[in-house]
């Protein structure tokens, strides 16, 4: 079966920078609903369109087509006492950039703590980096009507009712 709109695609992948430095080795395959549902990067969908099980290729995606260019204006330095305790590098906070007139919030990551100051970075960790994805298609199937209606893949590995309360939570794959 060829990858087309409304197919569920399973892809084993690894992600590196253009120098070949490994960023992520997918421990679990990426499973996504193909066809513009924003479940993966558009350039990945473009590369896989029309392909079949067994397809294997490395593609390079430039920052503007991945996680954007690095924006120095999304880096803030705040007084340590303005943030909750305890605080450590890697913690994340939701906030609004100073110049955002729409008031849309983004996630800021603590990248440094020193001398009573905290550096908060609102850029995606991979912003400004050209990425190389090694992709290997391992499964392609027709999406269910429910998956199409919901715009994402369903399955025992991503929808779980852990406490038997009848409510399912989504645990999306990479």
C-alpha positions in Angstrom: 0.0 0.0 0.0 1.3 3.5 -0.9 1.4 6.3 1.6 -1.4 8.7 0.8 -3.9 11.0 2.6 -5.7 9.2 5.4 -3.2 6.4 5.8 -1.5 5.6 9.1 2.3 5.4 8.7 4.8 3.7 11.0 8.3 5.0 10.6 11.5 4.0 12.4 13.7 7.0 12.6 16.8 8.7 13.8 17.5 12.4 14.0 20.9 14.1 13.7 22.3 17.5 12.8 24.1 18.1 9.5 27.4 17.2 11.0 26.1 13.7 11.8 25.8 14.2 15.6 22.9 12.0 16.8 20.2 14.1 18.4 17.6 11.3 18.9 17.4 7.7 18.1 13.7 6.9 18.1 13.2 4.2 20.8 9.7 3.7 19.5 8.7 4.2 15.9 6.8 7.3 15.0 3.2 6.5 14.1 1.2 9.3 12.4 -1.9 10.0 10.4 -0.7 11.1 6.9 -2.4 13.9 5.0 -1.9 17.3 6.5 -3.1 16.6 10.0 0.0 18.3 11.5 1.1 15.0 13.3 4.6 15.4 11.9 6.7 17.9 10.0 5.2 18.7 6.5 8.6 18.0 4.9 8.5 14.5 6.3 5.0 13.9 4.9 6.2 15.3 1.6 9.2 12.9 1.5 7.0 9.9 2.3 4.1 10.7 0.0 3.5 7.8 -2.4 6.2 5.6 -0.8 5.6 2.0 0.5 6.8 -0.3 3.3 10.6 -0.7 3.1 11.2 2.8 1.9 14.4 4.1 3.5 15.9 7.5 3.0 17.7 10.3 4.8 16.2 13.7 4.3 17.5 17.1 5.4 15.1 19.7 6.7 16.2 23.3 7.0 15.3 25.3 10.2 12.5 27.3 8.5 10.7 24.0 7.6 11.4 22.4 11.0 11.4 24.3 14.3 12.1 27.8 12.9 15.1 30.1 13.1 16.6 30.9 16.5 15.1 34.1 17.8 17.3 35.9 20.3 14.3 38.1 21.3 12.7 35.0 22.9 15.4 34.8 25.5 14.6 36.6 28.8 16.7 37.2 31.9 14.6 37.3 35.0 15.4 37.9 38.7 15.5 34.6 40.5 13.0 35.8 43.1 10.3 36.3 40.4 10.2 32.5 39.8 9.0 29.7 42.1 11.3 27.6 44.2 13.0 25.3 43.8 14.1 26.1 40.3 16.6 24.2 38.1 17.9 24.1 34.6 15.5 22.3 32.3 12.3 23.4 34.1 9.7 24.9 31.8 7.2 27.8 32.3 4.4 29.1 30.2 4.6 32.8 29.5 4.1 35.6 27.0 7.0 37.2 25.0 7.4 40.9 25.7 6.5 41.9 22.2 3.5 39.6 21.6 0.5 41.9 21.1 -1.8 38.9 20.7 -1.0 37.7 24.2 -0.3 34.1 22.9 1.8 32.2 25.5 4.8 30.0 24.7 6.9 27.6 26.7 10.1 29.0 28.2 12.9 26.6 29.3 15.3 27.5 32.1 18.7 27.3 30.4 20.9 28.9 33.1 20.8 30.1 36.7 23.6 32.4 38.1 24.1 35.3 40.4 20.4 35.7 41.2 19.3 35.7 37.6 17.5 33.0 35.5 17.8 32.7 31.7 14.5 31.7 30.1 14.6 30.6 26.4 11.3 30.5 24.4 12.9 28.9 21.4 12.3 25.3 20.6 15.5 23.3 21.6 16.0 22.5 17.9 15.3 26.0 16.5 18.0 27.2 14.1 19.3 23.7 13.4 19.1 22.0 10.0 18.0 18.4 10.8 18.6 15.1 9.1 16.0 12.4 9.5 16.8 8.8 8.6 13.4 7.4 7.8 12.4 3.7 7.4 8.8 2.9 6.7 7.7 -0.3 8.4 3.9 -0.2 8.1 1.2 1.6 6.2 -2.5 1.0 6.7 -5.8 2.7 5.9 -6.9 5.0 8.8 -10.2 4.3 10.5 -13.1 6.7 10.2 -12.6 7.6 13.9 -8.9 8.4 13.4 -9.7 10.6 10.4 -12.5 12.4 12.4 -10.2 13.0 15.3 -7.1 13.9 13.2 -4.7 11.5 14.9 -3.9 7.8 15.2 -5.7 5.6 17.7 -4.4 2.4 19.2 -3.6 0.6 22.4 -0.1 2.1 22.5 -1.4 5.7 22.5 -4.8 5.7 24.1 -4.9 4.2 27.5 -7.5 4.0 30.3 -5.0 3.5 33.1 -7.4 3.8 36.0 -10.5 2.1 34.5 -12.5 5.3 35.0 -13.8 5.2 31.4 -11.7 8.2 30.4 -9.0 7.8 27.8 -6.0 10.0 27.6 -3.8 10.5 24.6 -0.2 9.7 24.8 1.0 10.7 21.3 4.0 9.2 19.8 7.0 11.3 18.8 
